[in-house]
Amino acid sequence: MTEKMFIPKGKKLLDPKIDSTFKTIFTKDGDSSQVALRSLVGAIIGHEPDEVTVVGNELPVEVMYAKSIRLDLQCRMKDGSHIALEMQTCPSNDNLKERSLYYGSRIVSGLDMKGRFYSDLPRVYQVMFTNFPLFGQGSNFIQTFTMRNSEEELSDNLKIIFIQMPLLDARYEELENLPELEKWVIFLREGSEPEKRELLNRLMASSKGIKEAGEILMTISDDEREWFIQESRYKAQMDYESGLLLAKHDGKEEGRVEGKMEDARGMKAENIPIETIIKITGLTPEQVAAL
């Protein structure tokens, strides 16, 4: 059977594993991103929702300079439940398990329960995709946590889900019959690899949601600004983690402060408001004014 070519073999694509690109794919204007988002969310929670509304869909210019800013995709479903999707490209000195618990708990505590019974508490999903094993090389690629003891579940209204993409060992010859979540993981993990273009086209042929995501990826890959954002974001993440390691090793903070000053200079050159620069970098107004 002749392979259907959705994306040409020589087409250079952005990397959906970089958080800025990941977010852009699912927040572009139009029906295509909504189809893709419903498909991904459905693959995670086990059923495709009728409607998924993105909350706070902004990708500000300062994201190119911020080394520590956390880019996630906050969504609300028609039944009132919430899902937060985050892409973590690099291992972190931060505790990602505790961070996911903290952010998931914040979503729960922010739910409006006025005039409602607690039995009607909407479900919250806190989801992190990682491009590295977070729970060890031999663990299952998907790890789901709820509140329970050894005998009984207290609540499953807060689900914390980690999807360790490198640990998915899928049989590509049976690609069309794989569960939808496994298809999505392969798309996100391999989507930018030129030598996997045939695989990408097979994925798009087997899933409407992935087809829409692939076409969006192809479109935004023609945008020079998207490439600049992705490269800046990747470099910022790597610099941030390297800086944390160096500071931890040396027991010094000077390198981290200088990195923040460099970020602030770049943001000032882009005429980003001083208040925003202070919020992102943690520098004092005096330090920013002196740049």
BAFI-3210 file (N, C-alpha, C; in Angstrom, 3 decimals, decimal comma, padded with zeros to 6 digits):
// residues 291
n [1|2|3|4|5|6|7|8|9|10|11|12|13|14|15|16|17|18|19|20|21|22|23|24|25|26|27|28|29|30|31|32|33|34|35|36|37|38|39|40|41|42|43|44|45|46|47|48|49|50|51|52|53|54|55|56|57|58|59|60|61|62|63|64|65|66|67|68|69|70|71|72|73|74|75|76|77|78|79|80|81|82|83|84|85|86|87|88|89|90|91|92|93|94|95|96|97|98|99|100|101|102|103|104|105|106|107|108|109|110|111|112|113|114|115|116|117|118|119|120|121|122|123|124|125|126|127|128|129|130|131|132|133|134|135|136|137|138|139|140|141|142|143|144|145|146|147|148|149|150|151|152|153|154|155|156|157|158|159|160|161|162|163|164|165|166|167|168|169|170|171|172|173|174|175|176|177|178|179|180|181|182|183|184|185|186|187|188|189|190|191|192|193|194|195|196|197|198|199|200|201|202|203|204|205|206|207|208|209|210|211|212|213|214|215|216|217|218|219|220|221|222|223|224|225|226|227|228|229|230|231|232|233|234|235|236|237|238|239|240|241|242|243|244|245|246|247|248|249|250|251|252|253|254|255|256|257|258|259|260|261|262|263|264|265|266|267|268|269|270|271|272|273|274|275|276|277|278|279|280|281|282|283|284|285|286|287|288|289|290|291]
n.u [000,840|000,535|002,138|000,512|001,358|001,482|003,258|006,103|009,198|011,540|010,923|011,629|010,986|009,651|010,282|008,108|008,573|009,665|008,607|007,382|006,724|005,093|002,922|002,030|001,075|-001,356|-002,870|-003,288|-005,281|-008,485|-010,289|-008,710|-006,681|-008,310|-009,501|-007,211|-006,404|-008,621|-008,412|-005,876|-006,304|-008,458|-007,173|-005,595|-007,342|-009,144|-011,569|-012,957|-013,487|-016,402|-015,885|-013,106|-011,694|-009,186|-007,424|-006,115|-004,454|-001,716|001,351|003,827|006,331|008,436|008,930|010,965|013,275|013,134|014,466|013,490|010,739|007,592|005,978|002,826|-000,180|-003,228|-006,449|-010,040|-012,809|-016,056|-017,652|-016,771|-014,443|-010,832|-007,720|-004,234|-001,515|001,851|005,093|008,191|011,356|014,064|015,950|015,575|016,801|014,946|012,237|010,261|008,093|006,992|006,435|004,416|002,412|001,973|001,077|-001,167|-002,729|-003,146|-004,839|-007,105|-007,763|-008,484|-010,925|-014,293|-016,549|-018,804|-022,070|-022,276|-022,160|-019,570|-019,368|-019,714|-017,328|-015,231|-013,188|-009,628|-006,834|-003,429|-000,858|002,247|004,498|007,530|010,817|012,600|013,480|011,700|010,991|012,758|014,564|013,351|010,640|007,036|005,868|003,853|002,716|000,390|-001,165|-003,211|-005,107|-004,703|-004,614|-003,019|-005,188|-007,586|-009,149|-008,990|-009,686|-010,135|-010,230|-008,216|-005,852|-002,597|-000,432|002,269|004,029|006,377|008,136|010,431|010,346|008,339|007,860|007,073|005,602|006,346|005,559|002,996|001,618|-000,819|-002,687|-002,188|-002,873|-004,448|-003,088|-000,462|000,160|000,137|002,292|004,415|004,242|004,859|007,379|008,929|008,331|009,842|011,960|013,820|014,386|012,278|010,060|008,332|007,106|005,767|003,895|002,368|001,255|-000,349|-002,150|-003,580|-004,915|-007,181|-006,889|-004,073|-003,379|-004,346|-002,735|-000,209|-000,380|-000,645|001,838|003,478|002,727|003,403|006,076|007,038|007,360|009,531|009,742|008,684|010,691|012,775|011,768|011,612|014,329|015,478|014,091|014,847|017,613|017,556|016,413|018,380|020,578|019,617|019,332|022,007|023,186|022,026|023,161|025,868|025,869|025,026|027,133|029,365|028,504|027,744|026,057|026,551|026,798|024,191|022,840|024,077|023,213|020,480|020,636|021,543|019,330|017,481|018,566|018,179|015,365|014,753|015,724|013,790|011,759|010,084|007,840|009,045|008,001|007,220|009,683|010,937|009,262|009,688|012,503|013,190|014,867|015,760|014,005|015,941|018,213|017,379|016,873|019,427|020,611]
n.v [-001,189|002,207|004,805|007,529|010,841|013,196|015,040|016,238|014,448|015,933|018,122|020,465|020,398|021,980|021,194|019,302|018,593|020,695|023,063|025,540|025,195|022,941|024,034|025,942|024,396|023,410|025,621|027,302|029,507|028,480|025,538|023,271|023,080|022,708|020,241|018,634|019,073|018,096|015,436|014,684|015,187|013,445|011,003|010,866|010,987|009,008|009,220|011,102|014,500|016,648|019,310|021,471|024,080|026,426|027,976|031,120|031,640|032,676|033,555|035,113|037,527|037,643|035,077|034,049|034,808|034,071|031,935|030,314|030,283|028,673|026,950|025,940|024,207|025,174|023,984|023,830|021,696|020,828|019,659|020,836|019,905|020,103|020,289|020,281|020,572|019,838|020,167|018,772|019,119|018,774|017,135|018,192|020,215|020,910|019,559|017,664|016,015|016,902|019,477|019,077|018,096|020,375|022,318|021,024|020,873|023,572|024,213|022,748|024,021|026,457|026,161|027,112|026,614|027,650|027,485|024,835|021,245|019,374|016,892|017,286|018,131|019,160|017,194|017,156|017,108|016,819|016,921|015,793|015,622|014,009|014,115|012,237|009,547|009,675|008,168|006,127|003,797|001,341|001,629|001,851|003,578|005,397|006,970|007,131|008,934|009,027|010,010|007,848|005,138|002,089|000,425|001,685|004,088|007,536|009,769|010,329|012,641|014,459|013,862|013,007|012,805|011,330|011,164|009,373|009,768|008,553|005,935|004,529|001,670|000,921|-001,097|-000,437|-001,564|-002,299|000,033|001,342|000,087|000,764|002,043|005,280|007,156|006,203|006,595|009,391|009,954|008,947|010,672|013,181|012,615|011,803|013,556|015,643|014,457|013,889|011,361|009,877|010,427|008,905|007,368|009,407|010,237|007,915|007,871|010,189|009,393|007,537|008,748|011,283|013,486|013,625|014,020|016,626|017,989|017,485|018,843|021,462|021,707|021,553|023,918|026,019|025,632|026,992|029,511|031,981|033,302|031,455|029,525|030,995|031,510|028,860|027,991|029,861|029,296|026,630|026,933|028,647|026,987|024,979|026,527|027,442|025,091|024,244|026,382|026,136|023,715|024,402|026,424|024,959|023,184|024,822|026,274|028,903|031,969|033,851|033,389|032,770|035,149|036,853|035,668|036,254|039,013|039,223|038,204|040,192|042,407|041,657|041,598|044,252|045,421|044,630|046,216|045,369|045,682|047,112|046,127|043,551|042,391|042,405|040,663|038,237|037,758|038,179|040,114|043,238|046,436|048,443|047,117|046,411|048,931|049,922|048,727]
n.w [000,000|-000,817|000,905|002,445|001,925|004,125|005,187|003,639|003,031|003,155|004,712|007,186|010,593|013,515|016,990|018,807|021,420|022,764|025,083|024,347|021,640|021,840|023,281|021,434|019,296|020,250|020,745|018,636|016,637|015,431|014,208|013,982|016,003|018,199|017,669|017,766|020,431|021,914|021,207|022,279|025,045|025,478|025,029|027,273|029,529|029,027|027,674|025,015|025,459|025,052|024,758|025,097|026,737|026,458|029,020|029,723|027,380|026,482|024,966|025,774|024,653|026,426|027,180|025,694|026,928|029,554|031,854|033,874|033,753|033,784|031,363|030,695|029,693|030,366|030,861|030,643|030,899|029,491|031,442|033,715|034,807|035,106|033,324|033,309|031,233|030,830|029,399|029,899|029,027|029,799|032,427|035,850|038,566|040,331|042,299|040,566|041,034|043,465|042,617|040,717|042,381|043,939|042,039|040,993|043,303|043,756|041,650|042,388|044,840|043,869|042,643|042,133|044,536|045,593|046,788|046,075|046,535|048,117|047,121|044,484|043,508|040,942|038,732|038,630|036,565|036,593|034,468|033,344|030,731|030,208|028,851|029,627|031,878|034,821|036,997|037,090|035,039|034,588|035,024|034,368|031,441|031,857|034,749|037,258|039,861|042,728|045,676|048,233|050,644|051,685|051,525|050,825|048,680|049,092|047,523|044,029|042,718|042,262|039,999|039,379|036,788|035,174|032,200|030,832|028,192|026,797|027,716|026,548|024,815|021,932|019,342|016,232|013,847|014,294|014,449|013,719|015,302|017,886|021,238|021,610|023,230|023,214|020,536|020,467|022,164|020,656|018,452|019,669|020,649|018,441|016,427|015,180|013,961|011,086|009,940|010,761|009,293|007,671|009,626|011,012|009,097|008,899|011,449|011,316|009,396|010,793|012,869|013,523|015,255|015,610|012,984|012,536|014,376|013,287|010,855|011,771|013,007|010,772|009,467|011,313|011,320|009,197|010,041|010,909|013,348|015,166|015,123|016,230|018,791|019,733|019,656|021,381|023,702|024,220|024,602|026,805|028,769|028,981|029,797|032,227|033,810|033,778|035,097|037,631|038,451|038,505|040,448|042,637|042,883|043,354|045,489|045,280|044,347|042,502|039,746|038,989|039,495|037,665|035,330|035,455|035,205|032,610|031,241|031,890|030,565|027,897|027,806|028,384|026,080|024,332|025,051|027,086|029,822|032,898|035,292|034,591|033,951|036,452|037,832|036,494|036,613|039,271|040,158|041,799|041,637|041,500|040,556|037,980|036,867|036,726|034,578]
ca.u [000,000|001,307|002,025|-000,026|002,361|000,962|004,399|007,209|010,341|012,578|010,399|012,208|009,896|009,892|010,274|006,970|009,004|009,983|007,325|006,742|006,135|004,001|001,769|001,540|000,319|-002,703|-003,561|-003,471|-006,682|-009,114|-010,836|-007,703|-006,046|-009,319|-009,600|-005,987|-006,414|-009,615|-007,872|-004,825|-006,927|-009,221|-006,245|-005,068|-008,365|-009,882|-012,726|-012,780|-014,489|-017,131|-015,340|-011,956|-011,409|-007,868|-007,478|-004,865|-003,677|-000,797|002,738|004,446|007,678|009,440|009,219|012,215|014,394|012,964|015,034|012,790|009,301|006,959|004,949|001,937|-001,421|-004,322|-007,695|-011,272|-013,712|-017,459|-018,241|-016,195|-013,137|-009,679|-006,510|-003,048|-000,538|003,179|006,154|009,481|012,343|015,331|015,907|015,601|017,223|013,725|011,528|009,128|006,951|006,387|005,909|003,138|001,445|001,682|000,253|-002,470|-003,466|-003,556|-006,026|-008,228|-008,142|-009,029|-012,238|-015,407|-017,496|-019,880|-023,402|-022,197|-021,739|-018,218|-019,496|-019,707|-016,017|-014,768|-011,933|-008,456|-005,733|-002,151|-000,151|003,572|005,267|008,970|011,664|013,608|012,844|011,594|010,801|013,689|014,579|012,498|009,247|006,090|006,017|002,843|002,558|-000,779|-001,262|-004,386|-004,961|-005,177|-003,671|-002,789|-006,427|-008,771|-008,909|-009,643|-010,284|-009,419|-010,575|-006,949|-004,995|-001,305|-000,027|003,564|004,181|007,813|008,102|011,451|010,118|007,341|008,475|005,953|005,906|005,964|004,905|001,580|001,332|-002,222|-003,521|-001,766|-003,767|-004,276|-002,065|000,843|000,374|000,479|003,653|005,331|004,220|005,584|008,772|009,642|007,749|010,768|013,084|013,683|014,421|011,023|008,969|007,368|006,363|004,877|002,794|001,504|000,502|-001,357|-003,177|-004,332|-005,559|-007,594|-006,283|-002,652|-003,308|-004,497|-001,538|000,899|-000,539|-000,313|003,286|004,066|002,461|004,183|007,487|007,403|007,396|010,861|009,606|008,505|012,011|013,535|011,242|011,990|015,761|015,731|013,513|015,691|018,871|017,275|016,216|019,673|021,392|019,068|019,694|023,461|023,464|021,661|024,155|027,102|025,675|024,962|028,469|030,286|027,947|027,720|024,880|026,928|026,507|022,748|022,458|024,542|022,306|019,250|020,938|021,592|017,938|016,838|019,060|017,487|013,965|014,698|015,926|012,524|010,783|009,169|007,657|009,951|007,313|007,271|011,070|011,174|008,491|010,281|013,882|013,382|015,780|015,142|013,826|017,198|019,108|016,893|017,045|020,843|021,079]
ca.v [000,000|003,432|005,670|008,864|011,825|014,434|015,938|015,801|013,896|016,940|019,265|020,655|020,658|022,342|020,054|019,390|018,325|021,975|023,462|026,636|024,605|022,082|024,865|026,600|023,426|023,189|026,884|028,106|029,804|027,616|024,256|022,205|022,940|022,190|018,800|018,011|019,146|017,138|014,091|014,430|015,115|012,204|009,881|010,852|010,750|007,788|009,489|012,412|015,457|017,391|020,657|021,810|025,513|026,798|029,091|031,869|031,279|033,724|033,145|036,429|037,598|037,445|033,657|033,750|035,131|033,573|030,604|029,503|030,373|027,376|027,046|024,796|024,393|025,048|023,776|023,504|020,909|021,220|019,162|021,580|019,381|020,849|019,531|021,087|019,779|020,464|019,432|018,979|018,580|018,443|016,860|019,416|020,158|021,074|018,303|017,725|015,319|017,830|020,609|018,671|018,053|021,752|022,997|020,373|021,284|024,963|024,227|022,276|025,040|027,607|025,861|027,822|025,657|028,393|026,968|023,469|020,223|018,898|015,682|017,723|018,699|018,758|016,442|017,900|016,286|017,514|015,999|016,215|014,805|014,193|013,529|011,483|008,728|010,373|007,171|005,024|003,242|000,159|001,907|001,996|004,902|006,288|006,804|007,888|008,978|009,612|010,002|006,591|004,403|000,744|-000,353|002,384|005,371|008,687|010,537|010,349|013,896|015,011|012,831|013,500|011,840|011,546|010,371|009,328|009,432|007,612|004,575|003,832|000,718|000,562|-001,861|000,460|-002,309|-002,372|001,415|001,713|-000,552|001,178|002,971|006,655|007,847|005,771|007,297|010,780|009,987|008,776|011,919|014,213|012,194|011,615|014,409|016,527|013,686|013,683|009,946|009,259|011,079|007,879|007,054|010,528|010,184|006,794|008,331|011,143|008,653|006,665|009,510|012,617|014,485|013,742|014,622|018,077|018,487|017,439|019,917|022,704|021,699|021,872|025,331|026,916|025,422|027,970|030,819|032,213|033,690|030,244|028,905|031,821|031,237|027,508|027,921|030,656|028,573|025,469|027,430|029,171|025,866|024,344|027,450|027,494|023,879|024,263|027,372|025,570|022,711|025,093|027,102|023,933|022,605|025,817|026,917|030,334|032,473|034,933|033,026|032,834|036,556|037,396|035,159|037,041|040,336|039,070|038,095|041,494|043,268|041,268|041,999|045,706|045,738|044,359|047,156|044,685|046,514|046,871|045,290|042,169|041,932|042,152|039,473|037,038|037,543|038,264|041,212|044,396|047,552|049,174|046,345|046,506|050,309|050,204|048,059]
ca.w [000,000|-000,905|002,076|002,184|002,335|004,695|005,357|002,775|003,746|003,354|005,456|008,512|011,524|014,900|017,909|019,738|022,797|023,396|025,661|023,611|020,430|022,321|023,608|020,224|018,485|020,778|021,033|017,437|016,334|014,441|014,656|013,958|017,309|019,121|017,385|018,286|021,889|022,429|020,992|023,272|026,371|025,515|025,145|028,640|030,557|028,698|026,818|024,406|025,947|024,027|024,614|025,935|026,618|026,967|029,971|029,753|026,202|026,067|024,810|025,707|024,101|027,463|027,347|025,007|027,784|030,916|032,009|034,865|033,622|033,536|030,326|030,641|028,954|031,330|030,114|031,364|030,076|029,570|032,682|034,832|035,205|034,614|033,022|033,037|030,491|030,866|028,731|030,565|028,096|030,455|033,862|036,622|039,962|041,093|042,527|039,649|041,631|044,414|041,857|040,137|043,487|044,335|041,037|040,953|044,506|043,563|040,784|043,201|045,816|043,162|042,075|042,763|045,105|046,244|046,491|045,556|047,472|047,847|046,305|043,088|043,219|039,604|038,680|038,164|036,060|036,444|033,576|032,905|029,795|030,402|027,816|030,371|032,918|036,103|038,048|036,901|033,689|034,460|035,387|033,270|030,841|032,428|036,194|037,699|041,321|043,378|047,131|048,789|051,475|051,160|051,460|050,342|048,022|049,691|046,432|042,754|042,055|041,798|039,408|038,921|035,772|034,546|030,978|030,544|026,770|026,323|028,216|025,742|023,885|021,053|018,132|015,138|012,770|014,662|014,822|013,535|016,324|019,218|021,942|021,138|024,001|022,721|019,264|020,778|022,712|019,529|017,689|020,405|020,835|017,179|015,397|014,470|013,438|009,622|009,577|011,198|008,564|007,273|010,842|011,287|008,143|009,284|012,616|010,868|008,664|011,692|013,940|013,077|016,129|015,285|011,640|012,685|015,060|012,342|009,873|012,467|013,171|009,468|009,174|012,166|011,014|008,171|010,696|011,480|014,757|015,958|015,254|017,164|020,127|020,148|019,936|022,578|024,833|024,494|025,164|028,139|029,677|029,206|030,592|033,579|034,526|033,955|036,131|038,926|038,794|038,842|041,728|043,671|043,023|043,903|046,659|045,028|043,644|041,602|038,360|038,761|039,443|036,392|034,303|035,532|034,669|031,149|030,796|032,029|029,481|026,679|027,875|028,264|024,668|023,653|025,619|027,986|031,007|034,021|036,286|034,105|034,077|037,874|038,211|035,903|037,021|040,705|040,471|042,425|040,700|041,377|039,686|036,601|036,427|036,495|033,370]
c.u [000,877|001,040|001,465|000,924|001,677|002,072|005,557|008,420|011,409|012,153|011,029|011,115|010,414|009,749|009,114|007,334|009,433|008,677|006,623|006,072|004,949|002,752|001,177|000,678|-001,138|-003,468|-003,683|-004,956|-007,216|-009,532|-009,771|-007,065|-007,025|-009,499|-008,398|-006,003|-007,409|-009,098|-006,811|-005,419|-007,706|-008,340|-005,713|-006,133|-009,255|-011,148|-012,581|-013,862|-015,175|-016,482|-014,174|-011,630|-010,058|-008,009|-006,124|-003,957|-002,801|000,605|003,556|005,874|008,727|009,759|010,542|013,410|014,318|013,459|014,173|011,279|008,722|005,830|004,087|000,673|-002,565|-005,646|-008,848|-012,196|-015,165|-018,110|-017,656|-014,846|-012,017|-008,533|-005,401|-002,000|000,792|004,183|007,473|010,550|013,570|015,108|016,114|016,137|016,042|013,089|010,243|007,902|006,222|005,778|004,550|002,057|001,021|000,754|-001,117|-003,343|-003,948|-004,788|-007,259|-008,703|-008,735|-010,396|-013,334|-016,455|-018,661|-021,242|-023,407|-021,790|-020,326|-018,235|-019,498|-018,358|-015,521|-013,421|-010,823|-007,379|-004,498|-001,222|001,201|004,157|006,745|009,733|012,828|012,863|012,856|011,516|011,726|013,494|013,606|011,031|008,355|006,146|004,977|002,662|001,419|-000,934|-002,584|-004,140|-005,566|-004,156|-003,549|-004,074|-007,566|-008,390|-009,693|-010,370|-009,445|-009,729|-009,347|-006,094|-003,718|-000,703|001,319|003,681|005,636|008,010|009,188|011,177|009,015|008,059|007,382|006,449|005,411|005,281|003,404|001,036|-000,148|-003,133|-003,138|-002,832|-003,447|-003,193|-000,667|001,162|000,798|001,899|004,674|005,394|005,052|007,075|009,564|009,276|008,716|011,907|012,911|013,621|013,151|009,824|007,911|006,485|005,354|003,673|001,836|000,655|-000,634|-002,482|-004,080|-005,120|-005,898|-006,950|-004,818|-002,468|-003,405|-003,255|-000,341|000,825|-000,253|001,204|003,982|003,896|003,338|005,681|007,965|007,584|008,756|010,788|009,443|009,840|012,860|013,086|011,700|013,467|016,112|015,246|014,382|016,998|018,661|017,116|017,548|020,571|020,931|019,493|021,203|023,850|023,139|022,696|025,454|026,993|025,658|026,342|029,410|029,799|027,868|026,475|025,253|026,554|025,034|022,281|022,871|023,659|020,999|019,454|020,975|020,189|017,262|017,287|018,335|016,043|013,807|014,868|014,668|011,400|009,709|009,051|008,560|009,318|007,367|008,671|011,381|010,488|009,165|011,661|014,083|014,380|015,020|014,929|015,120|018,161|018,692|017,115|018,489|021,377|021,070]
c.v [001,242|004,315|007,029|009,892|013,096|015,489|015,418|015,355|014,948|018,134|019,327|021,104|021,109|021,108|020,180|019,043|019,603|022,610|024,578|026,120|023,721|022,915|025,498|025,662|023,358|024,477|027,788|028,335|028,836|026,277|023,175|021,995|022,377|020,683|018,069|017,969|018,165|015,704|013,751|014,275|013,806|010,984|009,743|010,437|009,554|007,975|010,905|013,370|016,185|018,731|020,848|023,272|025,812|028,039|029,788|031,522|032,447|033,147|034,418|036,382|037,320|035,985|033,289|033,964|034,481|032,145|029,719|029,530|029,012|027,571|025,795|025,186|024,118|024,991|023,446|022,768|021,272|020,788|019,847|021,059|020,165|019,892|020,516|020,186|020,528|019,555|019,780|018,301|018,037|018,025|018,145|019,180|020,394|019,694|018,315|017,012|016,244|019,031|020,279|018,596|019,465|022,423|022,350|020,780|022,725|025,060|023,806|023,367|026,282|027,373|026,588|026,813|026,350|027,846|025,547|022,521|019,764|017,575|016,011|018,329|018,228|018,034|017,327|016,901|017,177|016,559|016,581|015,178|015,062|013,498|012,771|010,629|009,476|009,381|005,974|004,351|002,085|000,394|001,954|003,421|005,885|005,938|007,722|007,782|009,629|009,555|008,716|006,046|002,993|-000,043|000,360|003,719|006,467|009,506|010,352|011,631|014,674|013,861|013,503|012,426|012,262|010,605|010,455|008,844|008,450|006,162|003,839|002,966|000,171|-000,214|-001,063|-000,277|-002,467|-000,986|001,750|001,150|-000,156|002,028|004,412|007,402|007,456|006,438|008,738|010,886|009,831|010,046|012,998|013,886|012,207|012,644|015,249|015,782|013,406|012,212|009,205|009,831|010,083|007,491|008,149|010,510|009,029|007,164|009,251|010,450|007,854|007,422|010,910|013,710|014,710|014,323|016,146|018,674|018,515|018,544|021,279|022,814|022,070|023,358|026,251|026,748|026,312|029,375|031,004|032,570|032,459|029,519|029,669|031,569|029,865|027,433|028,696|029,931|027,384|025,901|027,936|028,047|025,193|025,218|027,470|026,276|023,819|025,235|026,864|024,546|023,366|025,764|026,096|023,361|023,568|026,428|028,413|030,709|033,503|034,633|033,136|034,281|037,173|036,911|035,924|038,440|040,298|038,963|039,456|042,454|042,950|041,710|043,511|046,133|045,512|045,251|046,460|045,514|046,105|045,933|043,815|041,597|041,566|040,865|038,201|036,742|037,509|039,331|042,354|045,491|048,327|048,443|046,458|047,914|050,623|049,575|048,978]
c.w [000,000|000,309|001,676|002,764|002,823|004,784|004,516|003,589|004,025|004,182|006,854|009,470|012,882|015,796|018,897|021,171|023,509|023,836|024,901|022,341|020,787|022,573|022,352|019,386|018,939|021,076|019,813|017,193|015,290|015,017|014,780|015,321|018,333|018,920|017,975|019,810|022,488|022,299|022,030|024,665|026,516|025,682|026,570|029,648|030,239|027,902|026,267|024,871|024,802|023,738|025,575|025,690|027,235|027,842|029,975|028,605|025,753|025,969|024,653|025,194|025,163|027,705|026,683|025,917|029,156|031,034|032,907|034,717|033,218|032,532|030,371|029,891|029,912|030,572|031,064|030,416|030,360|030,875|033,924|035,298|034,526|034,281|032,697|032,406|030,472|030,160|029,408|029,721|028,806|031,901|034,649|038,018|040,890|041,289|041,708|040,203|042,600|043,680|041,264|041,207|043,867|043,333|040,897|042,132|044,389|042,668|041,580|044,155|045,156|042,545|042,855|043,225|045,796|045,799|045,961|046,677|047,115|047,076|044,818|042,684|041,843|039,683|038,114|037,747|035,921|035,696|033,189|031,945|030,079|029,279|028,454|031,399|034,245|037,257|037,879|035,553|033,522|034,755|034,150|032,730|031,366|033,905|036,645|039,211|041,742|044,884|047,684|049,782|050,914|050,945|050,741|049,706|048,728|048,633|045,163|041,984|041,608|041,301|038,908|038,031|035,179|033,345|030,546|029,105|026,320|026,712|027,475|024,715|022,979|019,839|016,924|013,992|013,042|015,027|014,784|014,623|017,750|019,894|021,550|021,925|023,535|021,383|019,513|021,317|021,593|018,690|018,380|020,496|019,533|016,111|014,601|013,794|011,945|009,236|009,996|010,441|008,092|008,457|011,155|010,361|008,437|010,496|012,197|010,113|009,591|012,756|013,455|013,927|015,805|013,889|011,742|013,349|014,120|011,311|010,502|012,629|011,865|009,145|010,006|011,919|009,870|008,746|011,384|012,956|015,641|016,154|016,264|018,595|020,608|020,511|021,201|023,821|025,223|025,150|026,589|029,148|030,011|030,073|032,043|034,386|034,765|035,053|037,515|039,380|039,250|040,213|042,874|043,950|043,729|045,203|046,512|044,240|042,588|040,156|038,033|038,660|038,126|035,246|034,279|034,958|033,141|030,573|030,801|030,931|028,181|026,660|027,779|026,810|023,847|024,180|026,444|029,268|032,167|035,051|035,889|034,254|035,526|038,312|037,728|036,483|038,531|041,123|041,144|041,381|040,472|040,436|038,228|036,052|036,078|035,219|032,163]
res [m|t|e|k|m|f|i|p|k|g|k|k|l|l|d|p|k|i|d|s|t|f|k|t|i|f|t|k|d|g|d|s|s|q|v|a|l|r|s|l|v|g|a|i|i|g|h|e|p|d|e|v|t|v|v|g|n|e|l|p|v|e|v|m|y|a|k|s|i|r|l|d|l|q|c|r|m|k|d|g|s|h|i|a|l|e|m|q|t|c|p|s|n|d|n|l|k|e|r|s|l|y|y|g|s|r|i|v|s|g|l|d|m|k|g|r|f|y|s|d|l|p|r|v|y|q|v|m|f|t|n|f|p|l|f|g|q|g|s|n|f|i|q|t|f|t|m|r|n|s|e|e|e|l|s|d|n|l|k|i|i|f|i|q|m|p|l|l|d|a|r|y|e|e|l|e|n|l|p|e|l|e|k|w|v|i|f|l|r|e|g|s|e|p|e|k|r|e|l|l|n|r|l|m|a|s|s|k|g|i|k|e|a|g|e|i|l|m|t|i|s|d|d|e|r|e|w|f|i|q|e|s|r|y|k|a|q|m|d|y|e|s|g|l|l|l|a|k|h|d|g|k|e|e|g|r|v|e|g|k|m|e|d|a|r|g|m|k|a|e|n|i|p|i|e|t|i|i|k|i|t|g|l|t|p|e|q|v|a|a|l]
***
